[in-house]
């Protein structure tokens, strides 16, 4: 659009330039005709009749042709719009000519229709007519249009060259921006440190930034591993000591608390370690994976059912996706009383949906419950176990697959949690 605007500006400038040249030529032509007509009138009017033909021939120049006519010359084109303007301009230069009978016309060459000349005649009182004609063509609309065409073609060529140059020079920037968008969504991106000095500096800064981030993540991972080990050790000792508790009820309650602490610790480490190991996508039969997860939930006494196709193949990050699906099914069983799992391919997306029959979630906090450590237990049965990281981990895994986690309350009651992932080669079959 910008290049088109520049081209229009060029054409408008060419048009205005042509108009300006036309007016300048018209003014200059009128001045020249006025001066030479005055000279011709005085010379021819004062000369003997026998010498007039020779004198009028001598008055002709490279710009203006003169001849002597006994009768009024037949002129065509007297109604041309330029005639009135030129006549007024001539009289403005030489007011004395207003007293003479004059006529003007625009003459068009037959062989070349857009070449025009100005012609006219001045009547000497009681004598012949002085005929005159411009030797050079007038600058008409055809010349202006021709100028505009040439200027337009030149401008188009310049703009085309400029567009190619911008495209060529902008390619490294576009490549840099494209690679920058990939930071944090997969393995570290290496930026080639070549090209102009400024681009090399930016590429170097991005590479060093990624190295610093990787170092910070490694330090955090090491610290988390140490914390996990240090916490699990006393929990294991506590579990052993509980076996010596004689009171069965007290021992069972304490063991539930220990298991809850272990589950909370595992969920926290999973969330904080999310995205640390960037493995490769693997071709996976999601139907089989979902059936296994549902059967595991059933083995633990949960009400779970798989309703999807018998086979559904996709390229996914297997461990991450399994963790997210386990969280969704566990949440449905724990808070909604049942988990109905379905999967299908829709347009460009793979949809995995887990429905429950619980109280659902207040629509005002549907987006907030996906935030880390957000608790919505009062709306989901009042259970306060865990850190509230299950949906956060599922959201994290969905983003890693370039997808999203969609939560919605079902009209018939309960919550629907859907993982919406790009197809990436998903192949369903009945």
QUITAWO-V75919 format. One record per backbone hydrogen bond with DSSP energy under -0.5 kcal/mol. CO is the residue of the C=O (numbers start at 1). NH is the residue of the N-H. If there is no record, write none. Layout:
co->CO nh->NH
co->CO nh->NH
//
This chain:
co->1 nh->5
co->2 nh->6
co->3 nh->7
co->4 nh->8
co->5 nh->9
co->6 nh->10
co->7 nh->11
co->8 nh->12
co->9 nh->13
co->10 nh->14
co->11 nh->15
co->12 nh->16
co->13 nh->17
co->14 nh->18
co->15 nh->19
co->16 nh->20
co->17 nh->21
co->18 nh->22
co->19 nh->23
co->20 nh->24
co->21 nh->25
co->22 nh->26
co->23 nh->27
co->24 nh->28
co->25 nh->29
co->26 nh->30
co->27 nh->31
co->28 nh->32
co->29 nh->33
co->30 nh->34
co->31 nh->35
co->32 nh->36
co->33 nh->37
co->34 nh->38
co->35 nh->39
co->36 nh->40
co->37 nh->41
co->38 nh->42
co->39 nh->43
co->40 nh->44
co->41 nh->45
co->42 nh->46
co->43 nh->47
co->48 nh->51
co->48 nh->52
co->49 nh->52
co->49 nh->53
co->51 nh->55
co->52 nh->56
co->53 nh->57
co->54 nh->58
co->55 nh->59
co->57 nh->60
co->63 nh->135
co->63 nh->136
co->64 nh->61
co->65 nh->133
co->67 nh->69
co->67 nh->131
co->69 nh->129
co->73 nh->75
co->77 nh->80
co->77 nh->106
co->80 nh->83
co->80 nh->84
co->81 nh->85
co->82 nh->86
co->83 nh->87
co->84 nh->88
co->85 nh->89
co->86 nh->90
co->87 nh->91
co->88 nh->92
co->89 nh->93
co->90 nh->94
co->94 nh->97
co->95 nh->98
co->96 nh->99
co->97 nh->100
co->100 nh->102
co->101 nh->123
co->103 nh->121
co->105 nh->107
co->105 nh->119
co->107 nh->117
co->112 nh->115
co->114 nh->116
co->115 nh->109
co->116 nh->138
co->117 nh->107
co->118 nh->134
co->119 nh->105
co->120 nh->132
co->121 nh->103
co->122 nh->124
co->122 nh->130
co->123 nh->101
co->124 nh->127
co->128 nh->124
co->129 nh->69
co->129 nh->131
co->130 nh->122
co->131 nh->67
co->132 nh->120
co->133 nh->65
co->138 nh->140
co->140 nh->144
co->141 nh->145
co->142 nh->146
co->143 nh->147
co->144 nh->148
co->145 nh->149
co->146 nh->150
co->147 nh->151
co->148 nh->152
co->149 nh->153
co->150 nh->154
co->151 nh->155
co->152 nh->156
co->153 nh->157
co->154 nh->158
co->155 nh->159
co->156 nh->160
co->157 nh->161
co->158 nh->162
co->159 nh->163
co->160 nh->164
co->161 nh->165
co->162 nh->166
co->163 nh->167
co->164 nh->168
co->165 nh->169
co->166 nh->170
co->167 nh->171
co->168 nh->172
co->170 nh->174
co->171 nh->175
co->172 nh->176
co->173 nh->177
co->174 nh->178
co->175 nh->179
co->176 nh->180
co->177 nh->181
co->178 nh->182
co->179 nh->182
co->180 nh->183
co->182 nh->185
co->188 nh->190
co->189 nh->191
co->190 nh->192
co->192 nh->194
co->196 nh->200
co->197 nh->201
co->198 nh->202
co->199 nh->203
co->200 nh->204
co->201 nh->205
co->202 nh->206
co->203 nh->207
co->204 nh->208
co->205 nh->209
co->206 nh->210
co->207 nh->211
co->208 nh->212
co->209 nh->213
co->210 nh->214
co->211 nh->215
co->212 nh->216
co->213 nh->217
co->214 nh->218
co->215 nh->219
co->216 nh->220
co->217 nh->221
co->218 nh->222
co->219 nh->223
co->220 nh->224
co->221 nh->225
co->222 nh->226
co->223 nh->227
co->224 nh->228
co->225 nh->229
co->226 nh->230
co->227 nh->231
co->228 nh->232
co->229 nh->233
co->230 nh->234
co->231 nh->235
co->232 nh->236
co->233 nh->237
co->234 nh->238
co->235 nh->239
co->236 nh->240
co->237 nh->241
co->238 nh->242
co->239 nh->243
co->240 nh->243
co->241 nh->244
co->242 nh->245
co->246 nh->248
co->247 nh->251
co->248 nh->252
co->249 nh->253
co->250 nh->254
co->251 nh->255
co->252 nh->256
co->253 nh->257
co->254 nh->258
co->255 nh->259
co->256 nh->260
co->257 nh->261
co->258 nh->262
co->259 nh->263
co->260 nh->264
co->261 nh->265
co->262 nh->266
co->263 nh->267
co->264 nh->268
co->265 nh->269
co->266 nh->270
co->267 nh->271
co->268 nh->272
co->269 nh->273
co->271 nh->274
co->273 nh->276
co->276 nh->278
co->277 nh->279
co->282 nh->316
co->284 nh->286
co->284 nh->314
co->285 nh->289
co->286 nh->290
co->287 nh->291
co->288 nh->292
co->289 nh->293
co->290 nh->294
co->291 nh->295
co->292 nh->296
co->293 nh->297
co->294 nh->298
co->295 nh->299
co->296 nh->300
co->297 nh->302
co->298 nh->301
co->302 nh->304
co->303 nh->339
co->305 nh->341
co->311 nh->429
co->312 nh->286
co->312 nh->287
co->313 nh->427
co->314 nh->284
co->314 nh->316
co->316 nh->282
co->316 nh->318
co->317 nh->321
co->318 nh->322
co->319 nh->323
co->320 nh->324
co->321 nh->325
co->322 nh->326
co->323 nh->327
co->324 nh->328
co->325 nh->329
co->326 nh->330
co->327 nh->331
co->328 nh->332
co->329 nh->333
co->330 nh->334
co->331 nh->335
co->331 nh->336
co->332 nh->336
co->332 nh->338
co->333 nh->337
co->336 nh->357
co->339 nh->305
co->339 nh->341
co->340 nh->355
co->341 nh->307
co->342 nh->353
co->343 nh->309
co->344 nh->351
co->346 nh->349
co->348 nh->423
co->349 nh->346
co->349 nh->351
co->350 nh->421
co->351 nh->344
co->352 nh->419
co->353 nh->342
co->353 nh->355
co->354 nh->417
co->355 nh->340
co->362 nh->365
co->363 nh->366
co->365 nh->369
co->367 nh->370
co->368 nh->371
co->371 nh->374
co->376 nh->379
co->376 nh->380
co->377 nh->380
co->377 nh->382
co->378 nh->381
co->388 nh->373
co->388 nh->374
co->389 nh->393
co->390 nh->394
co->391 nh->395
co->392 nh->396
co->393 nh->397
co->394 nh->398
co->395 nh->399
co->396 nh->400
co->397 nh->401
co->398 nh->403
co->399 nh->402
co->401 nh->422
co->404 nh->406
co->404 nh->420
co->405 nh->407
co->406 nh->418
co->408 nh->416
co->410 nh->413
co->414 nh->410
co->415 nh->356
co->415 nh->417
co->416 nh->408
co->416 nh->418
co->417 nh->354
co->418 nh->406
co->418 nh->420
co->419 nh->352
co->419 nh->421
co->420 nh->404
co->421 nh->350
co->424 nh->315
co->427 nh->313
co->429 nh->311
//
